[in-house]
Each structure stands twice: as C-alpha cells, then as structure tokens.
C-alpha cells in the first residue's frame, strides 16, 4: 500500500511596477534545453537530467501510455479544478513540465486564451492529448524557461518539479515569467511519497548488505515550501496536502507503473 503525498499550491506574484516587454519572447540569458549535464551554479546535481529526458521520451513512445497515466490524469484534473475556482480568465498560460498535456485536456477556451506547454521530452510533446484551447509546445527545461519577464497570467505544473536539481531556481524562473498578480497553481510529490517502498528496500538491503543506498528520489517536505516560495518572491501562499492511496499486490507491479527500470539517482546504484 502506497500513499503518494501531493502538495497543492496556489501562489500569487505580488503586484510590482511592470517592466515593458513583448507578450512572449526568448531570454538571451536562458536556453530552453541546456547542454547535457548542465545544472544551476551551486546546486546539488542529484538527478541525471539527460537520463531523465531519455526515460520520458521512452515512456511517451510505449504502446499503451494511458495504462500508466491514471495518477497524472487525476492530478491534472484536480489542478484544472483549482484554476476554475479562481474567478478570472487567463489570456496567456504556461504548463511547466507538461508531459503529454495532463492539465490542458481539462481546461476550456473560456478560461484560457492560449496555452504554452513545455517539457524536456520531445516525444511527450509530440504525443500530447487533445484539448480545445490553442496550444504551443516548446522543448524546455524547468530550470531554464526561455521566456521574458512578466509574460504569463497563469503558470501551472503537475508532478514535474520533484525531478529538478535546483527547486529554488525553478520557482524563481516561474515567478520571473509571471505577470504582476499572476497565479501559480502546482502539485508535486511530498516527503512521504513511496514511504512503504523506501522502507522495504532499506530493510531488505540492510539485512543482506549491512547498509543501504538511496533508491527512491528525495521529496520536498511540506514545511520547506513556504520558505522556498517566499524566497522566490511569491506571496498569498496556500499549501494543501492531499493523499491518494494506491494499492499494489507487490513491489514489481508498482515498479512497472513507475516505469523505473531506466531511472536512477546519481548517488544510487546503477
């Protein structure tokens, strides 16, 4: 039995003097997809982003991708519901780490004028789910968003930011591209995600090897989010936790759904 803890977040960028800019454009300081192995200065390079890109491309090309997408579908639907709870429309919106477009399919053109979807995996963008709103797909890394300041009215992100090496930088990038009084709604896995699997692997390896290596990705604790968001410049913060319980008959069935055969941490076992 697994309990993926989801952190729901809705944050407003404070109103500031707006810097004149075009509605959309590329910043010279940021490249959409950095060279393989690149990371933010001073960031702990926990994840191999090049390998993660390959894994996402591989997963998007599987014959039945929807078989493994039930959790992404559910979270994408709930994020769309949070957007509808806001009594305004959003002429220009951005999905950071969109995957196959799990949020866009639940949004309508009465609420969203134009929707930009970014992901590091080109195959995910090519196989995006259908939506009624006009969309633009852009190959870009969550830590290196290729947009100008004050561009978007809304930024959303679903189950993507837990894979970045520098979460503070990613949040700063999102804050940078939001217009004054823009809204950010996102969800990421919380600290207790895959708790049972983590404990089972640690106990088994300790019994056989006398110690253990970290085989599960580190997840952000709820208590740390407020500080990180405040540092990035957000205010009017709302942080909710939601628990979605998924039962599996065994570890290997879970790993098949996670599609983990080609995923590993740099400091884990290869």
C-alpha positions in Angstrom: 0.0 0.0 0.0 1.4 3.3 -1.1 0.4 6.8 -0.1 1.7 9.5 -2.6 1.5 12.7 -0.7 0.6 15.6 -3.0 1.4 19.2 -2.2 -1.2 21.5 -3.7 0.0 25.1 -4.1 -1.6 28.3 -5.2 0.6 31.4 -5.1 0.2 35.0 -6.3 3.0 37.1 -7.5 2.9 40.5 -5.8 1.9 43.5 -7.8 5.0 45.5 -8.9 5.9 48.1 -11.4 5.7 46.3 -14.7 8.7 46.1 -17.0 7.8 46.7 -20.6 8.1 43.6 -22.6 6.6 41.7 -25.5 3.9 39.2 -24.8 6.3 36.4 -25.5 10.0 36.1 -26.3 13.2 34.3 -25.6 15.6 35.5 -23.0 19.2 35.6 -24.0 20.3 34.5 -20.5 18.4 31.2 -20.7 18.4 28.3 -23.1 15.3 26.1 -23.4 17.2 22.9 -23.0 20.7 23.2 -21.5 23.6 21.0 -22.6 23.5 17.6 -21.0 25.0 17.6 -17.5 24.3 21.3 -17.0 22.9 22.4 -13.7 22.4 25.6 -11.8 25.5 27.1 -10.2 25.9 25.8 -6.6 23.0 23.2 -7.0 23.5 19.6 -5.9 23.3 17.6 -9.1 21.2 14.7 -7.7 19.4 13.8 -10.9 20.8 13.0 -14.3 18.6 15.3 -16.3 19.9 13.8 -19.6 18.9 10.4 -18.5 15.6 11.6 -17.2 14.9 13.1 -20.6 15.7 9.8 -22.3 13.4 8.0 -19.8 10.5 10.4 -20.5 11.0 10.0 -24.3 11.0 6.2 -23.9 7.8 6.3 -21.7 6.0 8.5 -24.2 6.6 6.0 -27.0 5.2 3.0 -25.2 2.3 1.3 -27.0 -0.2 1.9 -24.1 0.9 5.1 -22.2 -2.5 5.7 -20.8 -2.2 2.4 -18.8 0.3 4.2 -16.5 -1.2 7.7 -16.6 -4.0 7.3 -14.1 -2.3 9.3 -11.3 -1.1 12.0 -13.7 -4.7 12.2 -15.1 -6.2 12.6 -11.7 -3.8 15.3 -10.5 -4.1 17.2 -13.8 -7.9 17.2 -13.4 -7.6 18.5 -9.8 -5.2 21.3 -10.9 -7.7 22.3 -13.6 -10.4 22.4 -10.9 -8.2 24.8 -8.8 -7.9 27.0 -11.9 -11.6 27.1 -12.3 -12.0 28.1 -8.7 -10.3 31.4 -9.5 -12.9 34.0 -10.7 -11.0 35.3 -13.7 -9.7 34.3 -17.1 -6.1 33.9 -18.2 -5.3 35.1 -21.7 -1.8 33.5 -21.6 -0.9 30.4 -19.6 2.1 28.1 -19.2 2.4 24.5 -18.2 5.9 23.7 -16.8 6.8 20.0 -17.3 3.6 19.2 -19.1 4.3 15.6 -20.1 1.5 14.6 -22.5 -0.7 17.5 -21.5 -2.5 16.2 -18.5 -3.7 19.6 -17.4 -4.6 21.1 -20.8 -7.1 18.5 -21.6 -9.3 19.6 -18.7 -9.2 23.3 -19.4 -11.5 25.2 -21.7 -11.1 28.2 -24.1 -13.5 30.3 -22.0 -10.9 30.3 -19.2 -7.6 30.1 -21.1 -6.8 32.1 -24.2 -3.6 30.5 -25.3 -1.7 27.7 -23.6 2.1 27.1 -23.8 3.3 23.6 -22.9 7.0 23.0 -22.0 8.7 19.7 -21.3 12.2 18.2 -21.7 11.0 15.3 -23.7 10.1 15.9 -27.3 8.2 12.6 -27.6 5.8 13.7 -24.8 5.1 16.9 -26.6 4.5 15.1 -29.9 2.0 12.8 -28.3 0.1 15.5 -26.4 -3.5 14.8 -25.5 -6.3 16.7 -27.3 -7.6 19.9 -25.9 -10.0 22.6 -27.2 -7.7 25.5 -26.3 -4.9 26.8 -28.7 -1.6 25.3 -27.6 2.1 25.9 -28.4 4.6 23.1 -27.5 8.1 24.2 -26.5 11.1 21.9 -25.7 12.4 23.4 -22.5 13.9 22.5 -19.1 12.0 23.5 -15.9 15.1 25.2 -14.6 15.8 27.2 -17.8 12.5 28.6 -19.0 13.0 30.6 -22.3 10.5 33.3 -21.7 10.7 37.0 -20.9 9.7 38.6 -17.6 6.0 39.3 -17.0 4.8 37.1 -19.8 2.1 34.8 -18.4 -1.1 35.3 -16.4 -1.1 31.8 -15.2 1.6 29.1 -14.6 0.7 25.5 -13.8 2.8 22.5 -13.1 1.8 18.9 -12.3 4.1 16.2 -10.9 7.3 17.5 -12.5 9.2 19.8 -10.1 10.3 16.9 -7.9 12.7 15.9 -10.7 14.6 19.2 -10.8 18.0 19.6 -9.2 17.5 23.2 -8.2 13.9 23.7 -7.0 14.6 27.3 -5.7 15.8 28.3 -9.2 12.8 26.6 -10.8 10.5 28.6 -8.6 12.4 31.8 -9.3 12.0 31.1 -13.0 8.3 30.6 -12.6 8.0 33.9 -10.6 10.1 35.7 -13.3 7.8 34.8 -16.2 4.5 35.5 -14.3 2.9 38.9 -14.7 2.2 41.0 -11.6 -0.7 39.5 -9.8 -0.3 36.3 -11.9 -1.2 33.0 -10.4 0.8 29.8 -10.0 -1.0 26.5 -9.3 1.0 23.4 -9.0 1.3 19.9 -7.5 4.4 17.8 -6.6 5.0 14.7 -4.7 5.5 15.3 -0.9 8.0 13.9 1.5 6.1 10.7 2.4 5.6 9.5 -1.2 6.6 5.9 -1.7 7.2 5.5 2.0 6.4 1.8 2.1 8.7 1.0 -0.9 11.5 3.1 0.6 11.3 1.2 4.0 11.1 -2.2 2.3 14.2 -1.6 0.2 16.1 -0.2 3.1 15.2 -3.1 5.4 16.0 -5.7 2.7 19.3 -4.2 1.8 20.4 -3.7 5.4 19.6 -7.3 6.2 21.7 -8.6 3.2 24.4 -6.0 2.8 24.7 -4.4 6.3 23.7 -1.0 4.9 21.6 0.6 2.2 21.8 3.1 -0.7 19.0 5.6 -1.5 17.0 4.0 -4.3 14.0 6.4 -4.0 14.1 10.0 -5.1 14.2 12.6 -2.3 11.0 14.6 -2.0 10.4 18.1 -0.6 8.9 18.4 2.9 5.8 20.5 3.3 7.4 22.6 5.9 10.1 23.7 3.5 7.8 25.0 0.7 6.8 28.2 2.4 10.4 29.3 2.8 11.3 28.4 -0.8 8.3 30.2 -2.2 8.9 33.3 -0.1 12.5 33.4 -1.2 11.3 33.2 -4.9 9.1 36.2 -4.4 5.6 34.7 -4.1 3.1 35.9 -1.5 -0.5 35.0 -0.6 0.5 31.4 -0.3 -1.8 28.4 0.1 -0.3 25.0 0.7 -2.6 22.0 0.9 -1.8 18.3 1.2 -3.8 15.6 -0.4 -3.3 11.8 -0.1 -4.1 9.5 -2.9 -3.8 5.9 -1.8 -2.9 3.3 -4.5 -2.7 -0.4 -3.6 -0.4 -2.9 -5.4 0.0 -6.6 -4.9 3.8 -6.4 -4.9 6.8 -4.3 -5.5 7.4 -5.2 -9.1 3.8 -4.3 -10.1 4.5 -0.8 -8.6 7.8 -0.5 -10.4 6.1 -1.3 -13.7 3.7 1.5 -13.1 6.5 3.8 -12.1 8.5 2.7 -15.2 11.7 2.7 -13.1 13.9 0.2 -15.0 15.8 3.2 -16.6 15.5 5.7 -13.8 18.2 6.0 -11.1 19.8 8.7 -8.9 23.4 9.7 -9.4 24.3 8.6 -5.9 22.2 5.4 -6.1 23.0 2.0 -7.5 23.2 1.8 -11.3 
